[in-house]
Amino acid sequence: MAAAAEILTTRQLNRALLARQLLLVRSSLSASAAVEQLVGLQAQTSNAPYIGLWTRLQEFQRQDLSDLLQQRQAVRATLMRSTLHIFTAKDYLDLRTTLQPALTRALGAFFGQRAKGLDIEQLVAAARNYVEEQPRTFTEIRALLTGLVPNGDPEAMAYVVRTHLPLVQVPPGGFWGSAGSPAHATANSWLGQPLNSEEKLADLTRRYLAAFGPASVRDLQAWSGLVRLQGNVEKLKPGLRVYRSQQGQELFDLPDQSLPPADIEALPRFLPEYDNLILSHYSRERIVPEEYRSLVYLSAGRVRATFLLDGFVSGTWKTEKSGKSATLIIEPFQPLSADNQLALEAEGNRLLRFIFDDAETHNINIHHPPS
């Protein structure tokens, strides 16, 4: 009879996740190696991946990531869960085909009847020819599609193109502080290589576990946007380590991945909006206590910038700048101990100097909750 799977506590899962996300100890990895380890960085806002790397790496500078984008070693593009990420060029080329079903599913979920009856091949062919002449914004692409199909739904047609034509943003899109409507090129033309046409779901699963495990099938599906993966994971199960959560969920991991001690120290960390850490599991209690979910995950898909204390999300933060003065506003969910307040202020000062390197004064404002 097979031995019962080891049960992992929430704290054990928390420390494993922090270690794999480079948040227990700042890593000496390069920016490129870190983006690869994390299987991409959430990038719905342009500054978020820069802050995400700063909080994880020892010597990160903004130019490190901008150089990767400028030199076409990394790209900002839509992929997991049909959201914007920054990936290494290699990962984007390798994984785009595997994740296409998730993009197609998102199109149906977002537009439903509005997208039915559209001639996908016609729209994609027209958009491909257009952007291969020169990089184009989606404002320009919508105008082209509306001229092609005057009675079509402009937003739905643009989303069809976004779904079925592999597009990447071209610099300065994705650079620190960039705003407005970025221009897009096809991945093939921008990177000078074709997409890998092979489905690589087994590789994707292993990469996910290396960055986010131990994890369940539902966690993998929540991160990737793919569905009905139970059978695929079952095929890999003989080569995986199997655990169970305290709630009885079956959890999978790579056999060579060790688990850090549950009592290992976890220093304060500031996370940007939409950070991978808090969006990549179906069961998020390992990082976001249930009582704080509604304070972190807002309506319309917004996810607030947060900070960690003892490894768990414990509050939110935002910044303001007036003239040459920059302020970090920290909003803890519970009153802070004196030690935690000092540690947060020290880390917050470093964060402010990274974000506002041109400010002459840096201030920390903690909005203490009612006791």
C-alpha positions in Angstrom: 0.0 0.0 0.0 1.3 3.4 -0.9 2.4 5.7 1.9 0.1 8.5 2.8 1.2 11.9 1.3 2.9 14.3 3.7 0.6 17.1 4.8 2.0 20.6 4.3 0.9 23.4 6.5 0.0 26.9 5.2 3.2 28.2 6.6 5.3 25.6 4.9 3.6 26.4 1.6 4.2 30.1 2.3 7.9 29.7 2.8 8.3 27.4 -0.3 6.5 30.0 -2.4 8.6 32.9 -1.1 11.8 31.0 -1.7 10.9 30.1 -5.3 9.7 33.7 -5.9 13.1 35.0 -4.7 11.5 36.8 -1.8 13.1 35.0 1.2 16.5 36.4 0.4 17.2 38.9 -2.4 18.8 36.9 -5.3 22.1 37.5 -7.1 20.4 36.4 -10.4 20.5 38.7 -13.4 17.3 40.3 -14.5 17.0 37.9 -17.4 17.5 34.8 -15.3 15.0 36.1 -12.7 12.3 36.7 -15.4 13.0 33.2 -16.6 12.8 31.7 -13.1 9.5 33.4 -12.5 8.1 32.4 -15.9 7.4 36.0 -16.6 6.3 39.0 -14.6 2.9 40.6 -14.4 3.1 43.8 -16.4 -0.4 45.4 -16.6 1.2 48.7 -15.5 4.6 49.6 -16.9 6.4 50.2 -13.6 5.2 47.0 -11.9 7.7 44.5 -13.3 10.6 46.9 -12.4 9.4 47.1 -8.8 8.8 43.3 -8.8 12.5 42.7 -9.8 13.8 45.4 -7.4 12.1 43.6 -4.5 13.6 40.3 -5.5 17.2 41.1 -6.7 20.3 42.4 -5.0 21.6 44.8 -7.5 18.7 45.5 -9.9 18.7 48.8 -11.7 15.8 50.0 -14.0 18.1 50.0 -17.0 18.6 46.3 -16.6 15.1 45.5 -17.7 14.8 48.3 -20.2 18.0 47.0 -21.9 16.4 43.5 -22.1 13.4 44.9 -23.9 15.4 47.2 -26.1 17.8 44.4 -27.1 14.8 42.1 -27.8 15.9 39.6 -25.1 12.6 40.1 -23.4 9.1 41.2 -24.5 6.0 42.6 -23.1 3.0 40.7 -24.4 -0.3 39.1 -23.6 -0.2 35.4 -22.4 -1.1 33.8 -19.1 -4.8 34.5 -18.2 -4.8 36.8 -21.2 -3.0 39.5 -19.2 0.2 41.4 -20.0 3.5 40.0 -18.8 7.1 40.5 -19.5 8.8 37.3 -20.6 12.2 36.3 -21.9 12.1 36.1 -25.7 12.8 32.4 -25.5 9.9 31.7 -23.1 7.5 33.7 -25.2 8.4 31.8 -28.3 8.4 28.5 -26.5 5.1 28.9 -24.6 2.8 30.9 -26.8 1.4 27.9 -28.7 0.8 25.9 -25.5 -1.1 28.8 -24.0 -3.2 29.6 -27.1 -6.3 27.7 -25.8 -6.3 30.0 -22.7 -6.3 33.1 -24.9 -9.1 31.6 -27.1 -11.2 30.8 -24.0 -10.7 34.4 -22.7 -12.0 35.8 -25.9 -15.2 33.8 -25.5 -15.5 34.8 -21.9 -15.0 38.5 -22.5 -17.0 39.0 -25.7 -19.3 36.0 -26.1 -21.9 36.7 -28.8 -20.1 39.9 -29.8 -17.2 37.9 -31.3 -19.4 35.2 -32.9 -19.6 35.3 -36.7 -16.4 37.3 -37.1 -14.1 36.0 -39.8 -11.0 35.4 -37.7 -8.8 34.5 -40.6 -9.7 37.6 -42.5 -9.1 39.9 -39.5 -5.8 38.3 -38.5 -4.5 38.3 -42.0 -5.3 42.0 -42.4 -3.8 42.9 -39.1 -0.7 40.9 -39.7 0.0 42.6 -43.0 -0.6 46.0 -41.4 1.7 45.6 -38.4 4.4 44.0 -40.5 4.6 47.2 -42.6 5.6 48.9 -39.3 4.6 48.6 -35.7 1.1 49.8 -35.0 -1.0 50.8 -32.0 -4.3 49.1 -31.2 -6.0 52.4 -32.0 -4.6 52.1 -35.5 -5.4 48.4 -35.7 -9.1 49.0 -34.7 -9.4 51.7 -37.4 -8.1 49.3 -40.0 -10.5 46.6 -38.9 -13.5 49.0 -38.8 -12.7 50.0 -42.4 -12.5 46.3 -43.3 -15.8 45.4 -41.5 -17.8 48.6 -41.0 -20.6 46.8 -39.2 -18.3 44.8 -36.9 -17.7 45.4 -33.2 -14.4 47.3 -33.1 -13.4 46.1 -29.6 -14.3 42.5 -30.3 -12.4 42.5 -33.6 -9.4 44.0 -31.9 -9.6 41.3 -29.3 -9.8 38.6 -32.0 -6.5 39.9 -33.3 -5.0 40.2 -29.8 -6.0 36.5 -29.3 -4.9 34.9 -32.5 -2.0 37.0 -33.7 1.1 36.8 -31.6 2.0 40.4 -31.0 4.6 42.0 -28.7 4.9 45.7 -27.7 7.9 47.5 -29.1 10.0 49.9 -27.1 9.4 52.3 -25.5 6.3 50.3 -24.7 6.9 48.5 -21.4 9.7 50.9 -20.3 9.6 52.5 -16.9 7.1 55.4 -16.9 5.8 54.6 -20.3 2.2 55.5 -20.9 -0.3 55.9 -23.7 -1.0 53.4 -26.5 2.1 51.3 -27.3 3.0 50.1 -30.8 2.9 46.4 -31.6 4.9 44.1 -33.9 4.4 40.4 -34.7 6.6 38.3 -32.5 8.1 36.6 -35.5 9.2 39.9 -37.1 10.4 41.5 -33.9 12.3 38.5 -32.6 13.4 37.1 -35.9 12.4 33.6 -35.0 9.2 31.6 -35.4 7.0 30.4 -32.5 7.6 26.9 -31.3 4.6 25.1 -32.8 4.9 22.1 -30.4 2.5 21.9 -27.5 4.7 21.9 -24.3 2.3 21.4 -21.5 4.6 19.1 -19.5 7.3 21.7 -19.6 4.9 24.4 -18.7 3.7 22.4 -15.7 7.3 21.8 -14.5 8.2 25.4 -14.9 5.1 26.4 -12.9 6.0 24.1 -10.0 9.6 25.4 -10.0 8.3 28.9 -9.6 5.1 28.4 -7.5 5.0 24.9 -6.1 4.0 22.8 -4.4 0.6 23.3 -6.1 -2.6 21.7 -7.1 -4.0 21.2 -10.6 -6.5 24.0 -9.9 -3.6 26.3 -9.0 -1.9 25.4 -12.3 -5.1 26.2 -14.1 -5.6 29.5 -12.2 -2.1 30.6 -13.2 -2.1 29.5 -16.8 -5.8 30.1 -17.7 -5.9 26.6 -19.2 -8.6 24.2 -18.1 -9.1 20.4 -17.7 -5.5 19.7 -16.9 -6.1 16.9 -14.4 -5.4 14.2 -16.9 -2.2 15.9 -18.1 -0.9 16.2 -14.6 -1.8 12.6 -13.8 0.5 11.5 -16.7 3.4 13.4 -15.0 2.5 12.2 -11.5 5.0 9.2 -11.4 7.8 11.8 -11.8 6.5 14.2 -9.3 6.5 14.4 -5.5 3.0 14.4 -4.0 1.8 16.2 -0.9 -1.5 17.2 0.6 -2.6 20.6 2.0 -4.2 20.8 5.4 -7.5 21.1 3.5 -6.9 17.8 1.8 -5.9 19.1 -1.7 -3.5 17.0 -3.6 -0.3 19.1 -4.3 2.4 18.3 -6.7 6.1 19.3 -6.8 9.3 18.6 -8.6 11.3 15.8 -6.9 14.5 17.9 -6.6 12.8 20.9 -4.9 13.4 21.1 -1.2 11.1 22.9 1.2 12.6 25.6 3.5 12.0 25.4 7.2 8.6 26.7 8.1 10.1 29.0 10.8 12.7 30.6 8.6 12.7 34.4 8.8 10.9 36.3 6.1 11.8 40.0 6.0 9.3 42.7 4.9 8.9 43.0 1.1 6.9 45.5 -1.0 5.1 44.0 -4.0 3.8 46.0 -7.0 0.2 46.0 -8.3 -0.8 42.6 -9.8 2.3 40.8 -8.6 2.7 37.2 -9.7 3.0 36.1 -6.0 -0.6 36.8 -5.2 -2.3 35.9 -8.6 -0.9 32.5 -9.4 -2.9 30.1 -7.2 -6.5 29.1 -7.0 -6.1 28.7 -3.2 -4.3 31.9 -2.1 -4.3 31.4 1.7 -0.6 30.6 1.5 0.1 34.2 0.8 -3.1 36.3 1.3 -5.1 35.6 4.5 -8.7 35.0 3.7 -9.9 37.9 5.8 -7.9 40.4 3.7 -8.9 39.1 0.2 -11.5 41.9 -0.4 -8.9 44.5 0.6 -6.4 43.3 -2.0 -8.5 42.0 -5.0 -10.8 44.9 -6.0 -13.5 45.2 -8.6 -12.8 45.2 -12.4 -9.8 42.9 -11.9 -7.7 45.5 -10.0 -5.1 44.1 -7.6 -3.5 46.5 -5.1 0.2 46.9 -4.4 0.8 45.1 -1.1 3.5 44.4 1.5 4.5 41.3 3.3 5.2 40.8 7.0 6.4 37.4 8.2 5.8 36.3 4.6 2.1 37.1 4.4 0.2 40.0 2.8 -0.4 42.4 5.7 -1.3 45.7 4.1 -1.2 47.9 1.0 0.8 50.9 -0.2 0.9 53.7 -2.7 3.1 56.7 -3.5 2.6 60.4 -4.0 5.0 63.0 -5.3 4.7 66.8 -4.9 7.5 68.8 -6.4 10.8 67.3 -5.2 9.1 65.5 -2.3 8.1 61.8 -2.5 5.9 60.0 0.0 5.2 56.4 0.6 1.8 55.8 2.2 1.6 52.5 4.0 -1.8 51.1 5.1 -1.5 48.0 7.4 -4.5 45.8 7.9 -3.6 45.4 11.6 -1.7 47.6 14.1 2.1 47.2 13.7 4.5 46.2 16.3 7.4 48.6 16.9 9.9 46.2 15.3 7.7 45.7 12.2 7.2 49.4 11.9 10.9 50.1 11.9 11.6 47.3 9.4 8.8 48.5 7.1 10.1 52.1 7.2 13.6 51.0 6.4 12.5 48.9 3.4 10.0 51.6 2.4 12.8 54.2 2.3 14.7 52.0 -0.1 11.6 51.5 -2.2 11.0 55.3 -2.4 14.5 56.0 -3.5 14.2 53.4 -6.2 10.9 54.8 -7.6 11.7 58.5 -7.1 15.5 58.7 -7.5 15.1 62.4 -8.5 13.3 63.4 -5.3 15.1 65.5 -2.7 13.1 64.3 0.3 11.5 60.9 1.0 8.7 60.5 3.5 7.0 57.6 5.1 3.3 58.0 6.1 1.8 55.0 8.0 -2.0 55.1 8.2 -2.5 53.0 11.3 -5.8 51.1 11.5 -8.2 51.6 14.4 -7.1 49.5 17.4 
